[in-house]
Amino acid sequence: MPEKRTIRRETADVLSPEHTALVVLDGTGEAYRTRIPQLVRAARSCGVPVIFTEYRPLHRFGEAAVSATNDALLLMGEGDVRIPRVSSSCFFGNCLHALLQENRIESVVLCGGTTETSLYTSVCEAQYHDYYACFVPDTAASEGEETGACALTLLQKRYRMIDTPTLAALWSCAPRVCRIAAAPVRKGHLDPEHTALVVVDMQKDFCDPDGEYAKTRDVSAVQKIIPVIRALVDDAHRNGVLVLYFSQFTPHNDRADNGASLAFKTRDGKKASYALEGSVGQEYIDALPLAYADVVVPKLRSNGFHDTWMEKILHANAITHLVVTGTQTEGCVLGTMMGAEQNGFTVIPVADGMETSVANVQQPALRLIDHRFKLWNAQDVMAAWQRVEQ
């Protein structure tokens, strides 16, 4: 794959308007009438998106919701975004991460809040989500002089700190960024540098005649798509397209399944322990040998984005489009496509590269997929990602 990572070190580069967002944590105090408005004006002047958080803690059923005074919302203007938070982290329980990814944001500047709690936790979470995490200490309140100083010391050791006058001056003289919506995908045009081929669960327990699924189902239809997927994989390798394999697995003794999960897995008479961790059945079929540069993503559920590192891998490699193949069409394949779409990726389903061993559901599943994502065939995909005209 071509190198797409950029290591940014200079402050002007790290905080350039093109890939930076300003997140104003909710709170009250003098900073919301002086320093934070200065930052907000500077951000708007150069096109940096401004996001305001609003604390809405979870409460038990039947209890009254708790609301908190929030001076930050008084600063909201046209084009700004308001995001609820339910904990000390502004990334938890909301769509902030999806919003930042959709707008290709790499750096997050956090201001306001309380140094020991909302600011500290949100800065750490920004870095955990793979953003350049920056904070503005002279905008945050403190629960105590000593605890605030301790939190600030720890933040300074790990993350980038910048004061209000410096950041406002940096953004005030920066050229304004004009953000343009991404163009929809067109058949015949797939950029190999930003496209990945996703193969879902083509493992021995699901595909082989002696696998676990073959004990209760007919897997012959699944075997017929193997040559198609192999052709796509080989062509992806030739054209520098990243190849990712999802690998379903079940831990021993059903340690990852509660009662609801076990009921779902066994609803049609099959055992719950298919693709048992470390077993032959968990292995990928012999017809799809993994290359050195391919990536395997283990998963426990139908949606390959649920509690996996898939999203991080895709963003690290600047992937925006996913060509999806595999088994089962109505289950893990469709679940993964929905997860991809919900995480902001363009989904390209390959009609002749997906199948199921469940009777009478392939065609209804394909109709639904075509309605939501528009089906391609393998030949169209391979023609589309061969060197795109510049």
C-alpha positions in Angstrom: 0.0 0.0 0.0 1.3 3.5 -0.7 2.3 5.5 2.4 -0.5 7.8 3.5 0.5 8.7 7.1 1.7 12.2 7.9 3.6 12.8 11.1 2.8 16.4 12.2 5.0 18.0 14.8 4.9 21.8 14.3 2.1 23.6 16.2 0.9 25.4 13.0 0.7 22.1 11.2 -0.9 20.1 14.0 -3.6 22.8 14.5 -4.1 23.9 10.9 -7.8 24.6 10.2 -8.0 21.9 7.5 -7.9 19.0 9.9 -8.7 20.5 13.3 -11.9 20.9 15.4 -12.5 22.9 18.5 -14.5 21.2 21.2 -15.9 23.4 23.9 -16.7 21.4 27.1 -19.8 22.5 29.0 -19.4 24.5 32.2 -19.7 27.9 33.8 -17.4 30.7 34.8 -15.4 33.7 33.7 -13.6 31.8 30.9 -16.9 31.4 29.0 -17.3 35.2 28.9 -13.7 36.0 28.0 -11.1 33.5 26.7 -13.4 30.8 25.2 -15.4 33.4 23.1 -12.0 34.6 21.7 -11.1 31.0 20.7 -14.6 30.5 19.1 -14.3 33.6 17.0 -10.8 32.7 15.8 -12.0 29.2 14.9 -14.9 30.4 12.9 -12.8 33.0 11.1 -10.7 30.2 9.5 -13.3 27.5 9.1 -12.4 25.3 12.1 -15.6 23.5 13.1 -16.8 24.4 16.7 -18.5 21.7 18.7 -20.2 22.4 22.1 -20.9 19.6 24.6 -23.9 19.5 26.9 -23.9 17.3 30.0 -27.0 15.0 30.1 -26.2 12.3 32.7 -28.0 9.0 32.5 -30.7 8.4 35.1 -32.8 5.5 36.2 -36.2 4.9 34.8 -38.8 6.9 36.7 -36.2 9.4 38.0 -36.2 13.1 36.8 -33.4 13.9 34.4 -30.6 16.1 35.8 -29.6 19.3 34.0 -26.6 21.5 34.6 -25.9 25.1 34.0 -24.0 25.5 30.7 -22.6 28.9 29.7 -21.1 27.3 26.6 -24.4 27.1 24.8 -24.7 30.9 25.0 -21.8 31.0 22.5 -23.3 28.8 19.9 -23.8 30.3 16.4 -24.9 29.2 13.0 -23.0 26.2 11.8 -21.8 25.1 15.2 -22.7 21.7 16.6 -24.1 20.6 20.0 -23.3 17.2 21.2 -24.6 15.6 24.5 -22.2 13.8 26.9 -23.3 11.4 29.5 -20.0 11.0 31.4 -16.8 12.9 32.1 -15.7 12.0 28.5 -17.2 14.0 25.7 -16.6 11.0 23.4 -18.8 8.5 25.4 -22.3 7.7 24.4 -22.7 10.1 21.4 -21.8 10.6 17.8 -18.8 12.9 18.3 -16.2 10.5 17.0 -18.3 9.7 13.9 -18.8 13.4 13.3 -15.1 14.1 13.4 -14.2 11.2 11.2 -16.9 12.2 8.6 -15.2 15.6 8.4 -11.7 14.1 8.2 -10.6 15.7 11.4 -7.2 14.6 12.8 -6.6 17.1 15.6 -9.0 18.0 18.5 -8.5 21.1 20.7 -10.4 20.9 23.9 -11.2 23.9 26.1 -13.4 24.7 29.1 -14.8 22.1 31.5 -13.0 21.0 34.7 -9.3 20.2 34.6 -9.5 17.1 36.9 -12.6 15.5 35.3 -14.2 16.5 31.9 -11.0 18.1 30.4 -8.6 15.4 31.6 -10.8 12.5 30.6 -11.8 14.0 27.2 -8.2 14.8 26.3 -7.2 11.2 27.1 -10.1 9.8 25.1 -9.3 12.0 22.1 -5.9 10.4 22.0 -7.4 6.9 22.5 -9.5 7.6 19.4 -6.3 8.5 17.4 -6.6 12.2 17.3 -3.9 14.7 18.0 -5.1 15.8 21.5 -4.5 19.4 22.4 -5.9 21.4 25.4 -6.2 25.0 26.5 -5.5 25.1 30.2 -6.4 28.7 30.8 -10.0 28.0 29.9 -10.8 25.3 32.4 -12.0 25.5 35.9 -10.7 23.4 38.8 -12.3 21.5 41.7 -9.4 22.3 43.9 -6.0 24.1 43.6 -4.0 21.0 44.4 -5.9 18.4 42.4 -6.1 20.8 39.4 -2.4 21.3 39.5 -1.8 17.6 39.6 -4.1 17.0 36.6 -2.4 19.7 34.6 1.0 18.3 35.3 -0.1 14.9 34.0 -1.7 16.4 30.9 1.4 18.4 30.1 3.6 15.3 30.2 1.5 13.5 27.6 -0.4 16.0 25.4 0.0 19.2 23.6 -0.8 22.3 25.6 -1.5 25.8 24.1 -2.8 29.0 25.7 -5.7 31.1 24.4 -3.7 34.1 23.0 -1.3 31.8 21.0 -4.1 29.6 19.5 -6.3 32.6 18.8 -3.4 34.4 17.0 -2.6 31.2 15.0 -6.1 30.7 13.7 -6.9 34.4 13.2 -4.1 34.7 10.6 -4.8 31.3 8.9 -6.6 31.2 5.5 -10.2 30.1 5.7 -10.9 26.5 4.8 -13.8 25.7 2.5 -15.2 22.3 3.3 -16.7 20.5 0.3 -18.9 17.4 0.6 -17.5 14.2 -0.7 -18.7 13.1 -4.1 -20.8 9.9 -4.3 -19.1 6.8 -5.6 -19.6 6.1 -9.3 -19.3 2.7 -10.9 -16.0 2.5 -12.8 -14.1 4.6 -10.3 -12.5 3.1 -7.2 -9.2 4.6 -6.0 -7.0 1.7 -4.8 -5.3 3.9 -2.2 -8.6 4.5 -0.4 -10.3 1.2 -1.1 -10.2 -2.0 0.9 -11.5 -5.5 0.1 -13.3 -7.0 3.0 -13.7 -10.8 3.2 -16.2 -11.9 5.9 -16.0 -15.3 7.7 -14.8 -17.5 4.9 -13.6 -20.0 7.5 -13.7 -23.8 7.5 -16.6 -24.2 9.9 -18.8 -22.1 7.6 -17.6 -23.2 4.2 -16.1 -26.7 4.2 -18.2 -29.8 3.7 -16.9 -31.2 7.0 -17.3 -27.9 8.9 -19.7 -27.2 11.7 -22.3 -25.5 9.5 -22.4 -28.5 7.1 -23.8 -30.7 9.9 -27.1 -28.9 9.7 -27.0 -26.9 6.4 -26.1 -27.2 2.8 -22.9 -25.2 2.2 -22.5 -25.9 -1.5 -23.7 -22.4 -2.5 -21.0 -20.9 -0.2 -18.3 -23.0 -1.9 -19.3 -21.6 -5.3 -18.3 -18.1 -4.4 -14.7 -19.1 -3.4 -13.2 -18.7 -6.9 -14.8 -15.2 -7.2 -13.4 -14.1 -3.9 -10.0 -15.5 -4.7 -10.0 -13.6 -8.0 -10.8 -10.4 -6.1 -8.1 -11.0 -3.5 -5.4 -11.7 -6.2 -6.5 -8.6 -8.2 -6.5 -6.5 -5.0 -3.0 -7.5 -4.3 -1.8 -6.6 -7.8 -3.4 -3.2 -7.6 -2.3 -2.2 -4.0 -5.7 -2.6 -2.5 -5.7 -3.4 1.2 -7.3 -6.8 2.0 -8.9 -7.4 5.4 -10.3 -10.7 6.6 -12.9 -10.9 9.4 -12.5 -14.0 11.5 -15.5 -15.1 13.7 -14.5 -17.0 16.8 -16.1 -18.4 19.9 -14.1 -18.5 23.2 -14.0 -21.8 25.1 -16.8 -22.5 27.5 -19.0 -19.8 25.8 -17.2 -17.1 27.9 -18.3 -14.3 25.5 -22.0 -15.3 25.4 -24.8 -14.4 27.8 -28.2 -16.1 27.7 -29.5 -13.8 25.0 -26.5 -14.4 22.8 -26.7 -18.2 23.3 -30.4 -18.2 22.4 -29.6 -16.3 19.2 -26.8 -18.6 18.1 -28.8 -21.8 18.7 -32.1 -20.6 17.4 -31.9 -22.8 14.3 -30.6 -25.9 15.9 -26.8 -25.4 15.4 -24.3 -25.5 18.2 -23.2 -22.2 19.8 -19.5 -23.2 19.7 -18.8 -22.8 16.0 -15.4 -21.4 15.0 -14.1 -22.3 18.4 -11.0 -20.4 19.3 -7.9 -22.2 18.2 -9.8 -24.9 16.4 -9.4 -26.0 12.7 -12.9 -24.7 12.1 -11.8 -21.2 13.0 -9.1 -21.2 10.3 -9.6 -19.6 6.9 -10.3 -22.0 4.0 -7.2 -23.3 2.2 -8.3 -21.7 -1.1 -7.8 -18.2 0.5 -4.2 -18.2 1.8 -3.4 -14.9 3.6 -0.6 -12.7 2.2 1.9 -11.1 4.5 0.3 -7.6 4.2 -3.3 -8.8 4.7 -5.0 -8.0 8.0 -7.1 -10.4 10.0 -9.7 -8.8 12.4 -11.2 -11.2 15.0 -14.9 -10.6 15.8 -17.5 -12.1 18.2 -20.7 -10.7 16.6 -22.3 -10.4 13.2 -21.3 -6.7 12.9 -17.5 -6.7 12.2 -17.3 -3.2 13.5 -18.7 -4.1 16.9 -16.0 -4.1 19.6 -13.2 -4.7 17.0 -10.2 -2.6 15.8 -11.5 -2.5 12.2 -12.3 1.2 12.3 -8.9 2.1 13.5 -7.2 0.1 10.8 -9.3 1.7 8.1 -8.7 5.2 9.3 -5.0 4.6 9.8 -4.8 3.6 6.1 -7.0 6.4 4.8 -9.6 3.9 3.6 -13.0 5.4 2.6 -14.6 2.7 0.4 -15.1 -1.0 1.4 -15.7 -3.7 -1.2 -17.5 -6.4 0.8 -17.7 -10.2 0.2 -18.1 -13.4 2.2 -20.7 -15.4 4.2 -23.4 -15.3 5.5 -25.2 -12.8 3.3 -28.2 -12.1 5.6 -26.1 -12.3 8.7 -22.5 -11.3 9.2 -22.1 -9.8 5.7 -25.1 -7.5 6.0 -24.4 -6.8 9.6 -20.8 -5.7 8.7 -22.1 -3.5 5.8 -24.5 -1.8 8.1 -21.7 -1.3 10.6 -19.5 0.2 7.9 -22.2 2.6 6.8 -22.9 3.7 10.3 -19.2 4.4 10.8 -19.0 6.7 7.7 -17.6 4.3 5.0 -18.9 3.9 1.5 -20.1 0.3 1.0 -19.7 -1.6 -2.3 -21.3 -5.1 -2.0 -20.3 -7.7 -4.5 -23.4 -9.7 -5.5 -21.5 -12.7 -6.9 -19.0 -12.6 -4.0 -21.4 -13.3 -1.1 -23.6 -16.3 -0.3 -25.4 -18.0 2.6 -26.1 -21.6 3.7 -29.5 -20.7 5.0 -32.3 -21.7 2.7 -34.5 -19.2 0.9 -32.9 -16.0 2.2 -30.2 -15.2 -0.4 -32.4 -13.4 -2.9 -34.4 -11.4 -0.2 -31.0 -10.4 1.3 -29.6 -9.3 -2.0 -32.7 -7.2 -2.7 -32.4 -5.5 0.6 -28.7 -4.9 0.1 -29.3 -3.5 -3.4 -31.9 -1.2 -2.0 -29.6 0.2 0.6 -26.1 0.1 -1.0 -26.5 -0.8 -4.7 -24.9 -4.2 -5.8 -21.8 -4.5 -8.0 -20.3 -7.6 -9.5 -16.7 -8.8 -9.2 -15.7 -7.9 -12.7 -17.0 -4.3 -12.3 -15.0 -4.0 -9.1 -11.8 -5.3 -10.6 -12.1 -3.0 -13.6 -12.8 0.0 -11.4 -9.8 -0.2 -9.1 -7.2 -0.7 -11.8 -5.2 2.5 -11.9 -7.7 5.4 -11.8 -7.0 8.1 -14.4 -5.4 11.1 -12.8 
